Amino acid sequence: MTQAMRQMVSAMVMMGAIGLVSVMGVWASAGDALYQAAQEAAKAEQYEVALEKFEAALTVDPNHLVYGNAYRQTVVKINDSKTYDRCIAFFKQLVTDHPKAANAWMNYGYAYVDKIPIEGAITQVLLANTALGHFSTAVELEETWLSRYTRGNSYLYWPAIFGRTPQAIADLERAIKMAQETTQRSYHVRAYIALGEAYWRLSNPDKAHSIWREALQLFPDNEALKTRLELDAKGLNDFLTAHFEPSRRVDTNVSIIWEEKD
Amino acid sequence: MTMAARSRAGWTWLTCGLAGLAFVAGVQAQSGSSRSQMKFEEIGAQAGVRFVHSTRKFTGKHKADVLQMFTDGGAAVAVGDYNNDGLDDLFVVDSDTGKPHHLMRNNGEWTFTEVTQSAGVGGGNDALSICSDALWFDYNNDGWLDLLVGRFGTPILYRNEGPDQEGKHRFTDVSQAAGLTQFGNTIGMIAFDADRDGWLDLLLGHYFQPVNLLDLKTPHVLPNNLDYADNGGGVTFWRNVPLPDGGRGFVDVTQAAGFAHHTGWTLDLGHADLNNDGWQDVYLAGDYGTDRLFMNKADGSGTFVEVTETATGFDTRKGMNVDIGDFNRDGWLDIYVTNITDEYMKECNMLWHNNGDGTFIDLSRETGTCDTDWGWAAKFADFDNDGWEDLFALNGLRSAGEQNYIPVLLEMIITPGIDFSDINSYPDIGNMTWSGYQKQRLFHNMGDGTFKEVGAAAGADNNLDGRGLGVADFNNDGFLDVYQTNANQPALLLRGKPENPGSWVELKLIGTTSNRDAIGARVIVTAAGESYLREVNGGNGYAGQSTTRLHFGLGRAPQIDKVEIRWPNGQVETLPPQQTAKLINTFAYVREGKGVVSK
């Protein structure tokens, strides 16, 4: 078996495990050649070529989370307003043409999140709110651990004054339940971390600590959990306040989902 | 290395080098229990100056509630010695219909006498105009401070006629004759000599475009974008010119001066010589859009070139205030801009460190001056005379009932296709609170490139809805005091009573060939091996004009070694050593070309 084939099988297994069955089989498609060409162009910093190839690959397979993720990470690397707008416009057309493609909606939402750090405070609100709407569409089309976690995390970024933290808790608890019903993956810890942060938002640090301690039993080596549990009240407050700073980029690279090995 | 990284590295070098040396000396001089501390005592009521400001109440077919919310300013103060008695007086602005302002003559020893009526300067809040700001400046160089009242309307220029036979000062409205008849929604005003011709020019900052909010023809008068609005009032620039009758007036030269393309929502203006070339430059703080920096072309034309892109970059924050000072004593003037930082919006203030190469870098986070909640006026001043300029920053938008307006506003903001410019889009605020009950911040300059917030310990952390600051030494005791105005709330007078203060000197400059107020003059005082830089400004700071005297805290210096003055016309004058030696811990007048004079 070639290395490429082994990667393909590994990716298929991973995606199946997290419920992204709709992307199975795409590695052998025409989209894959375009994707590989796009990756090479991006590596060579030929960004215009890379963007065109990624868009072509996604046009072939709109629901491909891997293609969309790589496309967006390239856009983030370019990091200018015009390119973010291009990415948003591309996904807008993609979901218009393929309204049932859940992962396209996920990428569409992430594209808005990706632009937030370079925008003004009010525009940040509008981008975040639009992203939330697209994540909701993705959840409705295909409920996965990733879609629930993403939307829950998205609600979590809203200050408590806006009253969206309970919705974050509901989504994150659902993601945790879904994770408990499958093979444990290292990234599943993120839902526990975020759920604790939601309770911190609600000024309930005891509950937050309880969730993080419970998670530490499942993920004993996780540094993010340890950091949160080791901080005193003020330290945790300062840490999480900085963590949720709107100008701080939210990592929307979800490649860990298919890169994690058994 | 990016420009920002280069700049940051440069700043580190500067603090470790030039300012760092000064810091070591300063700390050694003030170590342990001898360290000075800022303290204030609020005495507004006993001094008779605790005036309650009222914002304009709207009526009519358009949403009065929303219009009042958007014009929730005007609580302004202007400090100036209008009668030349050696004591800084107060002019306090009100904004509601028919409400008079207050001209308060300083009697010394913390009593003031209201002379508004006899002076004839109480008016301006008529049915179609809202008073919003005030500025003392001697527009005709006759030696008496004149008074400009800014309005959402046409400005009012009062000429100070000097004392009558009874010693009372009377003022005459000369707005029309002086050419100040153009309508504008003016929120900020500064006076400086842009072309160094010896006469003070005027830069007016306008919030709304020039439509009368009290007689609205269209509801589309609000910002067309909440981060990138370009439908504001911009600024107008007025050159001081001779009139046929021998008097002085103003002509609108906004286009020629290079300001016409700015159509943002100006909230405040600041001027200073930012590149050390001897000419006054301009910083504009804009709401709903980027701040802008204009450099003087330095050719005597009184025209400017915008350098925002290369100097600071474009921002999308809510610039509320401009003040300028050399916070790290590196010989380059820095800029402090307040923005909005609250639970729901994390804009952070900007402390633009002047890199000395035409670029600035925001060091508000590094210096600890980032978060002052919903910012308004902020002023640099050395309140404890330790030789380092501190920062006093006002906060708070609207303190009212328990319900918070922000979630209500959010629903409007995220409504698809909403027209932000339409006043009908905005929900009524009623009795809701919006960024209210926020405490003022007093930042003690630690002399190491950082500030420490000491508002509570200093007695300056009131939670009123602050707007304007007038900083001055009202009783000539060598300690700076603060007059704080608040929207729809009583003003405060904070008497400075620092503990273990350093030594000081205060200089009132009088121009002769330069403009009489010496606005734009730069003074460098040298004492105990340290140099302290100040410039006379003509109204920097939101809704407030502070004293035009230059106040220097000098740490533990036992004497002053040198005083060098660069007058606004560019001439440099060094005070004779025998005069300099007597200046420590005194207030002195210095006349251009004459050195220290009795008055």
Interface residues (C-beta under 8 A of the other chain):
Chain A: E119 G120 A121 I122 T123 V125 L126 N129 P159 A160 I161 F162 G163 E245 P246 S247
Chain B: L226 D227 Y228 D315 T316 R317 K318 I340 E343 Y344 M345 K346 E347 N404 I406 P407 L410 I413 I414
